[in-house]
């Protein structure tokens, strides 16, 4: 098995790449701008005895995506696992809708999933085997977090595409699922408000803590494994039991 993980230079993507490598899966670390960070992930995998490479591509650009997958296959082998993790958040609400910010999110959060899935499906269809996991967000399910309205819309679209792609690719024995993380503590959390943010978000989860990248990585590792061989078209929520939802 060979995996491509998009947006894998840091945060959740980094955690996923390291976790898959721990299972002995060679990983192509995709990055857009964080070259040094991506190379650090590769070095960590190589030092642990695994195989990995860092490949630059803007996942919202179809020609760059095609090149990404060709390079991954040339360096590691046929792709059988894709984790669509690359995503961006531009905050906004109904009163300050920014079309340019929405366009940026749609390009990365939605178009990127489409382009990468199409590219990966070519090889997976030939092999008649594959596993795709899209990283969504509980924002798509109706959380009360302010400023995430438009981001939530893009992630809701990702979850719909997850089910539609599962329908389209299932006959080729390609499974498509999604993981919807809750609040995950990464280096992108503002250091100035880090402790307050942790306390606030932990109080919204019945488990009483915030998530770590490893929590998401373990869920992804399960979904791409043989243990999940009869699971497709599903959205797995990994949020510690968040309670701030509009659930009806």
The 8 nearest C-alpha neighbors of each residue, nearest first, counted from 0:
[[1, 79, 24, 2, 78, 80, 25, 77],
 [0, 2, 78, 25, 79, 24, 80, 26],
 [3, 1, 80, 26, 81, 78, 27, 79],
 [2, 4, 27, 81, 26, 82, 80, 5],
 [5, 3, 82, 28, 7, 29, 81, 27],
 [6, 4, 29, 85, 84, 7, 83, 82],
 [5, 7, 85, 30, 29, 12, 84, 8],
 [8, 6, 12, 13, 5, 28, 9, 29],
 [7, 9, 37, 36, 13, 30, 6, 33],
 [10, 8, 13, 7, 12, 11, 36, 37],
 [11, 9, 185, 13, 12, 212, 14, 186],
 [10, 12, 212, 14, 13, 15, 9, 215],
 [13, 11, 7, 15, 14, 10, 6, 9],
 [14, 12, 7, 9, 16, 8, 10, 15],
 [13, 15, 11, 17, 212, 12, 16, 216],
 [16, 14, 216, 18, 12, 13, 17, 19],
 [15, 17, 13, 19, 18, 14, 20, 12],
 [16, 18, 20, 14, 15, 19, 21, 13],
 [19, 17, 21, 15, 20, 16, 216, 14],
 [20, 18, 22, 21, 16, 24, 17, 15],
 [19, 21, 24, 23, 17, 22, 18, 25],
 [20, 22, 18, 19, 23, 17, 24, 49],
 [23, 21, 19, 20, 24, 18, 220, 17],
 [22, 24, 20, 21, 49, 25, 19, 50],
 [23, 25, 20, 19, 22, 1, 0, 26],
 [26, 24, 50, 1, 51, 20, 2, 23],
 [27, 25, 51, 2, 3, 28, 1, 24],
 [26, 28, 3, 52, 51, 53, 71, 29],
 [29, 27, 53, 7, 4, 52, 54, 26],
 [30, 28, 5, 54, 6, 7, 55, 53],
 [31, 29, 55, 6, 8, 33, 32, 7],
 [30, 32, 56, 55, 57, 33, 29, 6],
 [33, 31, 34, 30, 55, 56, 57, 35],
 [32, 34, 36, 35, 30, 31, 37, 8],
 [35, 33, 37, 36, 32, 38, 30, 31],
 [36, 34, 38, 37, 33, 39, 8, 32],
 [35, 37, 39, 8, 38, 33, 34, 40],
 [38, 36, 8, 34, 40, 39, 35, 53],
 [37, 39, 41, 35, 40, 36, 53, 42],
 [38, 40, 42, 36, 37, 41, 43, 35],
 [41, 39, 43, 37, 38, 42, 44, 36],
 [42, 40, 38, 44, 39, 43, 51, 52],
 [41, 43, 45, 39, 44, 40, 46, 38],
 [44, 42, 40, 46, 41, 45, 39, 47],
 [43, 45, 47, 49, 41, 42, 46, 40],
 [44, 46, 49, 42, 48, 47, 43, 50],
 [47, 45, 43, 48, 44, 42, 49, 41],
 [48, 46, 44, 45, 49, 43, 21, 42],
 [47, 49, 45, 46, 44, 50, 23, 43],
 [50, 48, 45, 44, 47, 20, 23, 25],
 [51, 49, 25, 45, 44, 26, 48, 52],
 [52, 50, 26, 25, 41, 27, 44, 49],
 [51, 53, 27, 41, 28, 54, 26, 50],
 [54, 52, 28, 29, 27, 37, 38, 41],
 [55, 53, 29, 28, 30, 52, 67, 56],
 [56, 54, 30, 31, 29, 53, 57, 67],
 [57, 55, 31, 63, 58, 30, 64, 67],
 [56, 58, 59, 31, 60, 63, 64, 55],
 [59, 57, 111, 60, 64, 56, 107, 115],
 [58, 60, 111, 106, 107, 57, 110, 61],
 [59, 61, 58, 63, 57, 62, 64, 111],
 [62, 60, 64, 63, 114, 65, 59, 58],
 [63, 61, 65, 64, 60, 66, 67, 114],
 [64, 62, 66, 56, 60, 61, 65, 67],
 [65, 63, 67, 61, 66, 62, 58, 56],
 [64, 66, 62, 67, 68, 63, 118, 61],
 [65, 67, 63, 69, 64, 68, 70, 62],
 [68, 66, 64, 70, 65, 69, 63, 71],
 [67, 69, 71, 70, 65, 66, 72, 64],
 [68, 70, 66, 72, 71, 67, 73, 65],
 [69, 71, 73, 67, 68, 72, 66, 74],
 [72, 70, 68, 74, 69, 73, 75, 27],
 [71, 73, 76, 77, 69, 75, 70, 74],
 [74, 72, 70, 71, 75, 76, 69, 77],
 [75, 73, 71, 72, 70, 76, 52, 69],
 [74, 76, 72, 71, 73, 1, 25, 77],
 [75, 77, 72, 73, 74, 78, 1, 71],
 [78, 76, 72, 1, 79, 122, 75, 0],
 [79, 77, 1, 80, 2, 76, 72, 122],
 [78, 80, 129, 1, 0, 123, 2, 130],
 [81, 79, 2, 130, 131, 129, 78, 1],
 [82, 80, 131, 3, 2, 4, 83, 132],
 [81, 83, 4, 132, 84, 131, 133, 3],
 [84, 82, 133, 5, 112, 85, 134, 132],
 [83, 85, 134, 5, 6, 82, 12, 86],
 [86, 84, 6, 5, 83, 108, 107, 87],
 [85, 87, 108, 107, 84, 88, 6, 104],
 [86, 88, 104, 89, 108, 107, 85, 103],
 [89, 87, 150, 90, 104, 86, 147, 149],
 [90, 88, 100, 91, 87, 150, 104, 101],
 [91, 89, 146, 147, 88, 92, 150, 149],
 [92, 90, 146, 96, 95, 147, 89, 148],
 [91, 93, 146, 94, 95, 96, 148, 90],
 [92, 94, 96, 95, 91, 148, 149, 146],
 [93, 95, 92, 96, 91, 97, 146, 148],
 [96, 94, 92, 93, 91, 97, 90, 98],
 [95, 97, 93, 92, 91, 94, 98, 101],
 [96, 98, 100, 99, 95, 101, 91, 102],
 [99, 97, 101, 100, 102, 96, 103, 95],
 [100, 98, 102, 101, 97, 103, 104, 96],
 [101, 99, 103, 97, 102, 98, 89, 104],
 [102, 100, 98, 104, 103, 99, 105, 97],
 [101, 103, 99, 105, 100, 104, 98, 106],
 [104, 102, 100, 106, 101, 105, 99, 107],
 [105, 103, 101, 107, 106, 108, 102, 87],
 [104, 106, 109, 102, 108, 103, 107, 101],
 [105, 107, 110, 59, 103, 104, 109, 108],
 [108, 106, 111, 59, 104, 105, 86, 109],
 [109, 107, 86, 105, 104, 111, 106, 110],
 [108, 110, 105, 112, 111, 107, 106, 157],
 [111, 109, 106, 113, 112, 59, 107, 114],
 [110, 112, 59, 58, 107, 114, 109, 113],
 [113, 111, 109, 115, 110, 114, 83, 116],
 [112, 114, 110, 116, 111, 115, 117, 109],
 [115, 113, 111, 117, 116, 112, 61, 110],
 [116, 114, 118, 112, 117, 113, 111, 119],
 [115, 117, 119, 113, 118, 114, 120, 112],
 [116, 118, 120, 114, 115, 119, 113, 121],
 [117, 119, 115, 116, 120, 121, 65, 114],
 [120, 118, 116, 121, 117, 122, 115, 123],
 [119, 121, 123, 117, 122, 118, 124, 116],
 [122, 120, 119, 124, 123, 118, 125, 117],
 [123, 121, 125, 124, 120, 119, 126, 78],
 [122, 124, 120, 126, 129, 125, 128, 121],
 [125, 123, 127, 126, 122, 121, 171, 120],
 [124, 126, 122, 123, 127, 121, 128, 120],
 [127, 125, 123, 128, 124, 122, 129, 79],
 [128, 126, 124, 171, 172, 125, 123, 173],
 [129, 127, 172, 173, 126, 123, 124, 171],
 [128, 130, 173, 79, 123, 80, 174, 131],
 [131, 129, 174, 80, 223, 173, 175, 79],
 [132, 130, 175, 81, 80, 82, 174, 176],
 [131, 133, 82, 176, 177, 175, 83, 81],
 [134, 132, 177, 83, 82, 135, 84, 178],
 [135, 133, 84, 178, 177, 83, 179, 132],
 [134, 136, 179, 154, 178, 133, 177, 157],
 [137, 135, 179, 180, 138, 139, 154, 181],
 [136, 138, 139, 140, 179, 181, 180, 142],
 [139, 137, 151, 136, 142, 140, 141, 147],
 [138, 140, 151, 155, 137, 154, 141, 136],
 [141, 139, 137, 138, 142, 244, 155, 245],
 [142, 140, 245, 244, 138, 139, 143, 137],
 [143, 141, 244, 138, 243, 144, 140, 245],
 [142, 144, 243, 145, 244, 141, 245, 138],
 [145, 143, 142, 147, 146, 138, 243, 148],
 [146, 144, 147, 143, 148, 92, 91, 90],
 [145, 147, 91, 90, 92, 148, 144, 149],
 [148, 146, 150, 145, 90, 149, 151, 144],
 [149, 147, 151, 150, 146, 92, 152, 91],
 [150, 148, 152, 151, 147, 153, 91, 101],
 [149, 151, 147, 153, 152, 148, 88, 154],
 [152, 150, 139, 138, 154, 148, 149, 153],
 [151, 153, 149, 155, 150, 154, 139, 156],
 [154, 152, 156, 150, 151, 155, 105, 108],
 [155, 153, 157, 151, 156, 135, 139, 152],
 [156, 154, 139, 152, 158, 157, 153, 151],
 [155, 157, 159, 153, 154, 158, 160, 152],
 [158, 156, 154, 160, 155, 159, 161, 109],
 [159, 157, 161, 155, 160, 156, 154, 162],
 [158, 160, 156, 161, 162, 157, 163, 155],
 [161, 159, 163, 157, 162, 158, 164, 156],
 [162, 160, 158, 164, 159, 163, 176, 175],
 [163, 161, 232, 165, 160, 159, 164, 166],
 [162, 164, 160, 166, 165, 161, 167, 159],
 [165, 163, 167, 166, 161, 162, 160, 168],
 [164, 166, 175, 162, 232, 168, 163, 169],
 [167, 165, 163, 164, 169, 168, 162, 232],
 [168, 166, 164, 165, 169, 163, 170, 171],
 [169, 167, 165, 173, 171, 170, 166, 164],
 [168, 170, 172, 173, 171, 165, 166, 167],
 [171, 169, 172, 168, 167, 173, 166, 127],
 [170, 172, 127, 169, 168, 173, 124, 128],
 [173, 171, 169, 128, 170, 127, 174, 129],
 [174, 172, 129, 169, 128, 168, 171, 130],
 [173, 175, 130, 231, 169, 165, 131, 129],
 [176, 174, 131, 165, 231, 232, 132, 130],
 [177, 175, 132, 233, 232, 231, 161, 234],
 [178, 176, 133, 234, 132, 134, 235, 233],
 [177, 179, 235, 134, 234, 135, 236, 180],
 [180, 178, 136, 135, 236, 137, 235, 237],
 [181, 179, 237, 136, 238, 137, 236, 178],
 [180, 182, 238, 137, 237, 183, 136, 179],
 [181, 183, 210, 209, 180, 184, 238, 200],
 [184, 182, 210, 211, 209, 181, 185, 212],
 [183, 185, 211, 210, 182, 209, 188, 186],
 [186, 184, 10, 187, 188, 183, 212, 211],
 [185, 187, 188, 10, 184, 189, 9, 190],
 [186, 188, 185, 189, 10, 184, 190, 9],
 [189, 187, 186, 185, 190, 193, 184, 192],
 [188, 190, 191, 192, 193, 187, 186, 196],
 [191, 189, 193, 192, 188, 194, 186, 187],
 [190, 192, 189, 193, 194, 188, 195, 196],
 [191, 193, 195, 190, 189, 194, 196, 188],
 [194, 192, 190, 196, 195, 189, 191, 197],
 [195, 193, 197, 196, 192, 198, 190, 191],
 [196, 194, 198, 197, 192, 193, 199, 200],
 [195, 197, 199, 193, 194, 198, 192, 200],
 [198, 196, 194, 200, 195, 199, 201, 193],
 [197, 199, 201, 195, 196, 200, 202, 194],
 [200, 198, 196, 202, 197, 201, 195, 203],
 [199, 201, 203, 202, 197, 198, 196, 209],
 [202, 200, 208, 207, 209, 198, 203, 204],
 [201, 203, 200, 199, 204, 207, 198, 208],
 [202, 204, 200, 201, 241, 242, 243, 205],
 [205, 203, 241, 240, 207, 206, 239, 201],
 [204, 206, 240, 207, 239, 241, 203, 242],
 [207, 205, 239, 204, 208, 240, 201, 209],
 [208, 206, 201, 204, 205, 202, 209, 203],
 [209, 207, 201, 206, 204, 210, 202, 239],
 [210, 208, 201, 182, 183, 200, 197, 184],
 [209, 211, 183, 182, 184, 214, 208, 212],
 [210, 212, 183, 213, 214, 184, 209, 215],
 [213, 211, 11, 14, 214, 215, 216, 183],
 [212, 214, 216, 211, 215, 14, 217, 15],
 [215, 213, 212, 211, 217, 216, 210, 218],
 [214, 216, 218, 213, 212, 217, 219, 180],
 [215, 217, 15, 213, 219, 218, 214, 14],
 [218, 216, 220, 219, 215, 214, 213, 221],
 [219, 217, 215, 221, 216, 220, 222, 214],
 [218, 220, 222, 216, 221, 217, 223, 215],
 [221, 219, 217, 218, 223, 222, 216, 224],
 [220, 222, 224, 218, 219, 223, 217, 227],
 [221, 223, 219, 227, 224, 220, 218, 132],
 [224, 222, 130, 220, 221, 219, 227, 225],
 [225, 223, 221, 226, 222, 227, 220, 228],
 [224, 226, 228, 227, 223, 221, 222, 229],
 [225, 227, 224, 228, 221, 222, 229, 223],
 [228, 226, 225, 222, 230, 229, 224, 221],
 [227, 229, 225, 226, 230, 224, 174, 222],
 [230, 228, 227, 231, 226, 174, 225, 222],
 [231, 229, 227, 228, 233, 174, 232, 222],
 [232, 230, 174, 175, 233, 176, 165, 229],
 [231, 233, 162, 176, 165, 175, 161, 234],
 [234, 232, 176, 231, 177, 235, 230, 162],
 [235, 233, 177, 178, 176, 236, 179, 232],
 [236, 234, 178, 179, 177, 233, 237, 176],
 [235, 237, 179, 178, 238, 180, 234, 137],
 [238, 236, 180, 179, 181, 239, 235, 215],
 [237, 239, 181, 240, 180, 241, 236, 182],
 [240, 238, 206, 204, 241, 237, 205, 210],
 [241, 239, 204, 205, 238, 242, 206, 237],
 [240, 242, 204, 203, 238, 239, 243, 205],
 [241, 243, 244, 203, 204, 240, 205, 142],
 [244, 242, 142, 143, 241, 203, 245, 141],
 [245, 243, 142, 141, 246, 242, 143, 140],
 [244, 246, 141, 247, 142, 243, 140, 143],
 [245, 247, 244, 141, 140, 142, 243, 242],
 [246, 245, 244, 141, 140, 142, 243, 242]]
